[in-house]
Amino acid sequence: MRSICDDADFYYYENKEDRLFPFIKDSFVYIVLPSFWKEDRIQFSTNKDLKKDRKRILHSKLPSVFITTESGSMESVDNSLDKSVREGGIIKIVNTDGTIEYNGELTYIKGRGNSTWVHKKWSSKKKPYNIKLKYKSSIFDFRKSKKYCLLANAEECCPIRNFLTYNFAKDFKMPYSIGVQPVVLWLNGNYQGLYLLTEKVNAGKAGAGLKVQIDSDDGGVMLEGRSILGNPIQRVWSTSGTFFGLKDPDSVSENQLAHIQERYRQLEISIESNPACGNVQYFDTISFAKYYLLQEIFANNDAFYGSYYFYKDADVIDSLFYAGPLWDMDNSLSIRGQRISKCPTAFYAKSSNCSLYRNLCNHLDFWQKVKYVYQESASPLLKSYFDAKLDSLYDMISEDVNNNNLRWPK
């Protein structure tokens, strides 16, 4: 199957600089129109006679992201196994009504992810990316930032898992939730399909709002739970031998690192040695209970294996550890026919890779807190999702899901 139609590009007739390419599947030429383009206002820039019965016009219903790289190619970025290759360029983000959300210089686009980048089954096709704008911007009412993520969700036939779970976390009123917006991506004029544009996990003003001070003995930090993936510059070790990497900032002073390690050790000891719930002066029980429930509700097969986060501010502001934000939920809801299909009431996170949560779930006080949060907050929210919200989220992306699956057949 030839994916890109190189000899028949098309453009919006009012602006011939916005040139896009069809793709070919099963001898049909598919033309995906951005949501603000009109079918009767496009024309082909080639004299080649494309038979009408072989041409298919598809319509997007979502905001559009157009990225043009300096080289005019994504080959070096996509072939970079360690994701170190970056390309600068121009980025334009356009709302469904044609208004410009952002139009300017792109400092870089680069690869992102772990298995989503290197897994032989799906990463050779549709790629996930990190992008950095030249100037800070609060696109789609996100927190003002330069850095954003473009999640490909390439493994999913219906790429809704991250979109659904991040929205649920926000409605669940997690202290820190990631902003998301489904978009359609074109790279150098080539239709790449449905992506989820998200905020990047961040400790500072663009994220959790912590007071980050890398040269201080006491500053805000975001910790990322790890098992075997990644090689963070500095680590905070748990009693079980697993570790947290410093996510943001990725390095701090030796004194601050020692302080964070000691605070985490005190948290673990208070839970391990206390038959109740541990000393609440070390952690925010509500955020920990909510974060745990999110793993169970959505049956996350990667629960506490990697890409889970704890954060704390400077002690002078707030000395507690908080759980969140929710991230990397594309391996949830039985995407590979895993345990949920065999036992829908099974616990996914109770016997997790994270010793802190394993011990917490054995404490009656914490378990009672989990039950309380579920009954008072999670259960009513789930009902609202089953009644209407889930359908509304799917309706938002359904047409672009179909277009995406034509471009990237499973």
C-alpha positions in Angstrom: 0.0 0.0 0.0 1.4 3.4 -1.0 0.4 5.8 1.8 1.2 9.2 0.3 0.1 10.4 -3.1 3.2 12.3 -4.2 2.1 13.3 -7.6 -1.3 15.0 -6.7 -1.2 17.5 -3.9 -4.1 19.9 -3.2 -4.5 23.3 -1.6 -7.0 25.7 -0.3 -7.6 28.0 -3.2 -7.5 31.2 -1.1 -4.0 30.3 0.1 -1.9 28.3 -2.2 0.9 28.1 0.4 -1.2 25.7 2.5 -0.4 22.7 0.4 -1.5 19.2 1.7 -1.1 15.7 0.3 -3.7 12.9 -0.2 -2.9 9.4 0.7 -3.7 6.2 -1.2 -5.2 3.0 0.1 -6.6 0.2 -2.0 -6.3 2.3 -5.2 -8.4 5.1 -3.7 -7.1 8.6 -3.2 -8.2 9.9 0.2 -8.2 13.6 0.8 -8.7 14.7 4.5 -9.9 18.2 4.7 -9.1 20.3 7.8 -12.3 21.2 9.8 -12.3 24.8 8.5 -11.9 23.9 4.8 -14.8 23.6 2.4 -15.0 20.8 -0.1 -15.9 23.2 -3.0 -13.0 25.4 -2.3 -10.1 23.1 -3.0 -8.3 22.3 -6.2 -5.5 20.1 -7.3 -2.2 21.6 -8.2 -1.5 18.8 -10.7 -2.8 18.2 -14.2 -3.0 14.5 -13.6 -6.6 13.3 -14.1 -7.8 11.7 -10.9 -10.9 9.7 -11.6 -13.8 10.9 -9.6 -14.8 7.3 -8.6 -11.4 6.8 -7.1 -11.4 10.0 -5.1 -12.7 10.1 -1.5 -13.1 13.4 0.4 -13.0 13.0 4.2 -13.7 15.7 6.7 -12.1 16.4 10.0 -14.2 17.8 12.9 -11.3 18.8 15.2 -8.7 21.6 15.5 -5.8 21.2 13.1 -2.0 21.3 13.8 0.3 22.0 10.8 4.0 21.6 11.3 6.5 22.3 8.6 10.1 21.3 9.4 13.2 23.2 8.3 14.4 20.2 6.2 10.9 19.5 4.8 11.2 15.9 6.1 10.6 14.0 9.4 12.9 11.1 8.4 15.8 11.9 10.7 13.5 12.5 13.7 11.4 9.4 13.1 14.6 7.2 12.7 16.2 8.4 15.9 16.1 5.5 18.2 17.2 7.5 21.2 14.8 10.4 20.3 17.8 12.9 20.4 17.3 14.3 16.9 15.3 17.5 16.8 14.0 19.6 13.9 13.0 23.2 14.0 10.3 24.7 11.8 7.0 26.5 11.8 3.8 25.5 13.6 0.2 26.7 13.0 -2.7 25.6 15.2 -6.2 26.4 13.8 -9.5 26.0 15.5 -12.5 24.4 13.8 -13.9 27.8 12.9 -10.7 28.9 11.2 -9.4 31.2 14.0 -5.7 30.9 14.7 -4.8 29.4 18.1 -1.1 29.7 17.5 1.1 30.6 14.5 4.8 30.9 14.8 8.3 29.4 15.1 8.7 25.9 16.4 11.9 25.5 18.3 11.8 21.7 17.8 9.8 18.6 17.3 11.3 15.3 18.6 10.3 11.8 19.4 8.9 10.9 22.8 7.7 7.8 24.7 9.2 4.5 25.6 7.4 1.4 24.1 5.3 3.8 21.9 8.5 4.9 20.2 10.4 1.6 19.8 7.8 -1.2 19.9 8.1 -3.2 16.7 4.3 -3.7 16.3 3.1 -0.1 16.0 6.0 2.4 16.5 7.3 2.1 13.0 4.3 3.8 11.7 2.5 6.6 13.6 4.9 8.3 15.9 4.4 10.4 19.1 6.2 13.7 19.5 7.3 16.4 22.0 7.2 19.9 20.7 8.6 23.2 21.9 7.3 26.6 20.8 9.6 29.6 20.6 7.3 31.6 22.9 5.1 30.6 25.8 1.5 30.3 24.9 -1.7 29.1 26.6 -3.1 27.3 23.7 -6.6 25.8 24.2 -6.7 27.4 27.6 -3.8 25.2 28.8 -1.4 26.6 31.4 1.1 28.9 29.7 4.1 27.0 28.4 6.4 26.4 25.5 6.4 22.6 25.8 3.6 20.2 24.8 3.1 16.6 23.8 1.5 15.0 20.7 0.4 11.5 21.7 -0.2 9.2 18.8 -2.2 6.5 20.7 -1.1 4.3 17.8 -2.0 1.0 19.4 -5.7 1.8 19.8 -8.4 1.2 17.2 -10.4 3.8 19.0 -7.8 6.1 20.5 -9.9 7.4 23.4 -8.2 6.0 26.6 -6.0 8.9 27.4 -8.6 11.4 26.3 -11.2 9.7 28.5 -9.1 9.2 31.6 -7.5 12.6 31.6 -10.9 14.2 31.4 -12.1 12.0 34.2 -9.2 12.9 36.4 -9.9 16.6 35.9 -13.6 16.1 36.7 -12.5 14.0 39.7 -10.8 17.2 40.9 -7.3 15.8 41.2 -5.1 18.6 42.6 -3.1 18.6 39.4 -4.5 17.3 36.1 -3.2 17.4 32.6 -4.9 19.6 30.0 -5.8 17.7 26.7 -7.2 18.5 23.3 -7.7 16.0 20.4 -6.3 17.4 17.2 -5.5 16.4 13.7 -1.9 16.6 12.7 -0.3 17.3 9.3 3.5 17.1 9.0 5.0 18.8 6.0 1.6 18.6 4.4 1.2 14.9 5.0 -1.9 13.8 7.0 -0.8 12.0 10.2 -4.2 11.4 11.7 -5.7 11.9 15.1 -3.4 13.0 18.0 -4.0 14.1 21.5 -2.3 17.4 22.2 -1.5 17.6 25.9 0.3 19.7 28.5 3.7 18.3 29.5 4.1 17.0 33.1 5.7 20.0 34.8 6.5 21.0 38.4 6.4 24.7 37.9 3.9 27.3 36.9 3.1 25.4 33.7 2.0 22.4 35.8 1.7 21.7 39.5 2.6 25.3 40.4 5.4 24.3 42.7 8.2 26.7 43.9 11.1 25.1 42.0 14.5 26.1 43.3 17.3 23.9 42.0 20.1 25.6 43.9 18.2 25.6 47.2 18.1 22.9 50.0 14.3 23.0 49.8 12.4 23.3 46.6 9.4 21.8 44.8 10.0 18.6 42.8 8.1 16.2 40.6 9.1 12.5 41.1 8.4 9.9 38.4 8.0 6.3 39.5 10.3 3.9 37.6 10.9 0.2 37.3 13.4 -0.5 34.6 12.7 2.2 32.0 14.8 5.3 31.6 17.9 6.5 33.3 17.2 9.6 35.3 20.1 11.8 36.4 19.1 11.7 40.1 17.0 9.1 42.0 15.0 8.7 45.1 15.0 5.1 46.3 12.2 3.2 48.0 12.6 0.5 50.6 11.6 -2.1 48.0 14.5 -1.2 45.7 12.4 0.6 43.1 13.1 4.2 42.5 11.8 7.6 41.5 13.6 9.7 39.0 13.6 13.4 39.3 11.2 14.5 36.6 11.1 18.2 37.1 13.6 19.6 37.7 15.7 16.7 36.5 18.6 17.6 38.9 18.9 19.5 42.2 21.6 20.2 44.7 23.0 17.3 46.7 21.5 18.8 49.8 18.0 19.0 48.3 18.2 15.5 46.9 19.2 14.2 50.4 16.3 16.2 51.9 13.8 14.7 49.4 15.2 11.2 50.0 14.8 11.6 53.8 11.2 13.0 53.5 10.2 10.0 51.3 11.9 7.6 53.7 10.0 9.1 56.6 6.8 8.7 54.6 7.5 5.0 53.9 8.5 4.3 57.5 5.4 6.0 58.9 3.2 3.7 56.8 5.1 0.5 57.3 5.3 0.9 61.1 1.8 2.2 61.7 -1.1 -0.2 61.8 -3.5 2.6 60.9 -2.7 4.8 58.0 0.7 6.3 58.7 1.4 9.8 59.7 -0.7 12.2 57.6 1.9 15.0 58.1 3.8 13.4 55.2 1.2 12.9 52.5 -2.2 14.2 51.2 -4.5 11.2 51.7 -7.2 12.5 49.3 -4.9 12.8 46.3 -3.3 9.4 47.1 -6.8 7.8 47.4 -8.0 9.4 44.2 -4.9 8.4 42.2 -5.2 4.8 43.4 -8.9 4.7 42.4 -8.1 6.0 38.9 -5.8 3.0 38.4 -8.5 0.6 39.6 -11.5 2.2 37.8 -9.7 2.2 34.4 -8.0 -1.2 35.0 -4.5 0.2 34.2 -2.3 -2.8 33.4 0.7 -0.5 33.9 -0.4 0.7 37.3 2.6 1.9 39.3 5.0 0.2 36.9 6.2 3.4 35.3 5.0 7.0 34.5 3.4 7.6 37.8 4.1 10.7 39.7 4.3 12.1 43.2 5.2 15.7 43.9 5.8 18.0 46.8 6.4 21.7 47.2 9.0 23.5 49.3 8.5 22.7 53.0 7.9 26.3 53.8 4.8 26.2 51.5 3.5 22.7 51.8 5.5 19.7 53.1 3.1 17.0 52.0 3.6 14.6 49.1 0.8 14.6 46.6 -0.1 11.9 44.0 -0.5 12.8 40.4 -0.9 13.9 37.7 -2.5 11.0 35.9 -0.4 10.1 32.9 0.2 7.3 30.4 -3.1 5.4 30.5 -3.0 3.9 27.0 -2.5 0.5 28.5 -5.8 0.6 30.4 -9.3 -0.8 29.9 -8.0 -4.1 28.5 -6.4 -2.8 25.4 -4.6 -6.1 24.8 -7.4 -8.3 26.1 -5.8 -8.5 29.5 -7.2 -9.2 32.9 -10.3 -7.1 32.8 -11.9 -9.3 30.2 -11.4 -12.4 32.4 -12.2 -10.8 35.8 -13.8 -7.4 35.6 -13.8 -7.0 39.4 -10.1 -7.9 39.8 -7.8 -5.4 41.6 -5.1 -4.0 39.3 -3.1 -1.7 41.6 -3.6 -3.2 45.1 -0.6 -5.5 44.7 1.4 -3.1 42.7 5.0 -2.6 41.9 5.0 0.5 44.2 5.8 -0.6 47.8 4.2 2.6 49.1 0.8 1.8 47.6 1.1 -1.9 48.5 1.5 -1.0 52.2 -1.1 1.8 52.1 -3.7 -0.7 50.7 -3.1 -2.9 53.8 -4.0 0.0 56.1 -7.6 0.1 57.3 -7.7 3.9 57.6 -6.5 4.4 54.0 -8.8 1.7 52.7 -11.7 3.5 54.4 -10.6 6.7 52.8 -10.6 5.0 49.4 -14.1 3.7 50.0 -15.3 7.1 51.1 -13.8 8.9 48.1 -15.3 6.3 45.8 -18.8 6.6 47.2 -18.9 10.3 47.5 -17.0 11.4 44.4 -16.1 8.5 42.0 -19.4 6.7 41.9 -21.5 9.8 41.0 -19.0 10.9 38.4 -18.9 7.4 36.8 -22.7 7.6 36.5 -22.5 10.9 34.8 -20.0 9.5 32.3 -22.1 6.4 31.6 -25.2 8.6 31.3 -23.8 11.2 28.8 -20.2 12.3 29.1 -18.6 9.2 27.6 -20.8 9.4 24.5 -20.1 13.1 24.2 -16.3 12.5 24.3 -16.6 9.8 21.6 -18.9 11.8 19.4 -16.2 14.6 19.5 -13.6 12.4 17.9 -15.6 9.6 16.1 -15.3 10.9 12.6 -11.6 11.6 13.0 -11.2 8.1 14.4 -12.5 6.6 11.2 -10.2 8.9 9.1 -7.3 7.9 11.3 -7.9 4.2 10.9 -8.0 4.5 7.1 -4.5 6.2 7.3 -3.2 3.7 9.9 -5.1 0.4 9.5 -4.7 -1.9 12.5 
